[in-house]
Amino acid sequence: MKRFILIFVGLLCFTLLSALPAYSESLLQKAKSGNAEAQYYIGRAYYDGNGVNKDYNQAFQWFKSAAEQGITEAQYWMGNCYENGEGVKQDDNEALRWFKAAAEQGYAEAQWNLGLRYYIGKGVKQDYNEAFRWFKAAAEQGYADAQWNLGLRYYIGKGVKQDYNEAFRWFKAAAEQGYADAQYSLGSCYYFGKGVKQDYNEAFRWIKAAAEQGYASAQCSLGFFYEKGEGVKQDFNEAFRWYKAAAEQGYEKAQFNLGNCYFWGHGVRQDYYEAFYWYKATAEQGDAKAQNMLGYCYSNGQGVKQDYYEAFRWYKSAAEQGYADAQCRIGNCYLNGEGVEKDYKEAFRWFKAAAEQGYAYAQNNLGNCYYEGRGTKQDYKEAFRWFKAAAEQGIA
């Protein structure tokens, strides 16, 4: 359940394993004689394959022997075995029991795990207050996972009163340990001025730290910083690079932004086919903006053969999600009979939906409908009202 920071995974695993004694006959004899610490080490050796072939069944039996003698680490690993069904049948209730035993002895990782279980209601009734209590216990021991989760609880106000200052404090504690999630959250605090004075330079610094660890949402945000020139000098080439890094991990927002880079030629040579590819990847995940742009590509034959029926289909998907530009475009499809049979009433309906969201082009089109009596009864007063609304936004 724990998310490790990717850049440190190999080093961390090596460090932890090297700190534990490997399997040996002398250690095994100590374990067999009832030495609880040796039983735990033999369990870990079997679990990790440290000096012996991995064997979860053996690991579980040795963890159990040590855990029943009160070895905290063994109790925690018993929880892991039950949680993952390793060496024993998967059992959330037993996992909870052993995690709780270790947590009550002050084992930080168990406290964090217990907090997470209370938060999501796994093996126990959901309880945000209990989740907060255990996150806090682990966080105060310097456990980065828990510090970040505690910061989130303060940020969203679950299990505790919302407090951006406290959220910032705990995000910072975890971020300074190199925890990517927390670095991204800390950068967001600086960007929006939550719990700290707004500072785009600091926001950029922390989000860059997370992005360099492969954190996709941070990579996308970093691309945005470079694109807009916030916290750093504007650089479309760098924006493209970071959007691409996140997009290749399947991050939806980055895929759409990368499509825009290719469509407009920002940071890369203009390429409608590549733009279409990335818009389609995002549109198929249900993103309304991408669906709208995919419709535009089909309508204009950019990156794909012109196809009004496909254009209409994608505009409709976006319009039904309330996306105003798509609502206006689907109105035009009905008005002109592109990809669908002409229907002035439907055109009027979609123009009105977009116009009521303040979309200027739709307001102008709605004005025309009232003026000409298309899809609705002719009404010059309503026509004037909507023409005026559009004109005030610079559309005439």
LINLINSUL-V160242 format. One record per residue. N is the residue number from 0. SS is DSSP state (A for helix, B for strand, O for the rest). Layout:
N,SS + N,SS
This chain:
0,O + 1,O + 2,O + 3,O + 4,O + 5,A + 6,A + 7,A + 8,A + 9,A + 10,A + 11,A + 12,A + 13,A + 14,A + 15,A + 16,A + 17,A + 18,A + 19,O + 20,O + 21,O + 22,O + 23,O + 24,A + 25,A + 26,A + 27,A + 28,A + 29,A + 30,A + 31,A + 32,O + 33,O + 34,O + 35,A + 36,A + 37,A + 38,A + 39,A + 40,A + 41,A + 42,A + 43,A + 44,A + 45,A + 46,A + 47,A + 48,O + 49,O + 50,O + 51,O + 52,O + 53,O + 54,O + 55,A + 56,A + 57,A + 58,A + 59,A + 60,A + 61,A + 62,A + 63,A + 64,A + 65,A + 66,A + 67,O + 68,O + 69,O + 70,O + 71,A + 72,A + 73,A + 74,A + 75,A + 76,A + 77,A + 78,A + 79,A + 80,A + 81,A + 82,A + 83,A + 84,O + 85,O + 86,O + 87,O + 88,O + 89,O + 90,O + 91,A + 92,A + 93,A + 94,A + 95,A + 96,A + 97,A + 98,A + 99,A + 100,A + 101,A + 102,A + 103,O + 104,O + 105,O + 106,O + 107,A + 108,A + 109,A + 110,A + 111,A + 112,A + 113,A + 114,A + 115,A + 116,A + 117,A + 118,A + 119,A + 120,O + 121,O + 122,O + 123,O + 124,O + 125,O + 126,O + 127,A + 128,A + 129,A + 130,A + 131,A + 132,A + 133,A + 134,A + 135,A + 136,A + 137,A + 138,A + 139,O + 140,O + 141,O + 142,O + 143,A + 144,A + 145,A + 146,A + 147,A + 148,A + 149,A + 150,A + 151,A + 152,A + 153,A + 154,A + 155,A + 156,O + 157,O + 158,O + 159,O + 160,O + 161,O + 162,O + 163,A + 164,A + 165,A + 166,A + 167,A + 168,A + 169,A + 170,A + 171,A + 172,A + 173,A + 174,A + 175,O + 176,O + 177,O + 178,O + 179,A + 180,A + 181,A + 182,A + 183,A + 184,A + 185,A + 186,A + 187,A + 188,A + 189,A + 190,A + 191,A + 192,O + 193,O + 194,O + 195,O + 196,O + 197,O + 198,O + 199,A + 200,A + 201,A + 202,A + 203,A + 204,A + 205,A + 206,A + 207,A + 208,A + 209,A + 210,A + 211,O + 212,O + 213,O + 214,O + 215,A + 216,A + 217,A + 218,A + 219,A + 220,A + 221,A + 222,A + 223,A + 224,A + 225,A + 226,A + 227,A + 228,O + 229,O + 230,O + 231,O + 232,O + 233,O + 234,O + 235,A + 236,A + 237,A + 238,A + 239,A + 240,A + 241,A + 242,A + 243,A + 244,A + 245,A + 246,A + 247,O + 248,O + 249,O + 250,O + 251,A + 252,A + 253,A + 254,A + 255,A + 256,A + 257,A + 258,A + 259,A + 260,A + 261,A + 262,A + 263,A + 264,O + 265,O + 266,O + 267,O + 268,O + 269,O + 270,O + 271,A + 272,A + 273,A + 274,A + 275,A + 276,A + 277,A + 278,A + 279,A + 280,A + 281,A + 282,A + 283,O + 284,O + 285,O + 286,O + 287,A + 288,A + 289,A + 290,A + 291,A + 292,A + 293,A + 294,A + 295,A + 296,A + 297,A + 298,A + 299,A + 300,O + 301,O + 302,O + 303,O + 304,O + 305,O + 306,O + 307,A + 308,A + 309,A + 310,A + 311,A + 312,A + 313,A + 314,A + 315,A + 316,A + 317,A + 318,A + 319,O + 320,O + 321,O + 322,O + 323,A + 324,A + 325,A + 326,A + 327,A + 328,A + 329,A + 330,A + 331,A + 332,A + 333,A + 334,A + 335,A + 336,O + 337,O + 338,O + 339,O + 340,O + 341,O + 342,O + 343,A + 344,A + 345,A + 346,A + 347,A + 348,A + 349,A + 350,A + 351,A + 352,A + 353,A + 354,A + 355,O + 356,O + 357,O + 358,O + 359,A + 360,A + 361,A + 362,A + 363,A + 364,A + 365,A + 366,A + 367,A + 368,A + 369,A + 370,A + 371,A + 372,O + 373,O + 374,O + 375,O + 376,O + 377,O + 378,O + 379,A + 380,A + 381,A + 382,A + 383,A + 384,A + 385,A + 386,A + 387,A + 388,A + 389,A + 390,A + 391,O + 392,O + 393,O + 394,O + 395,O
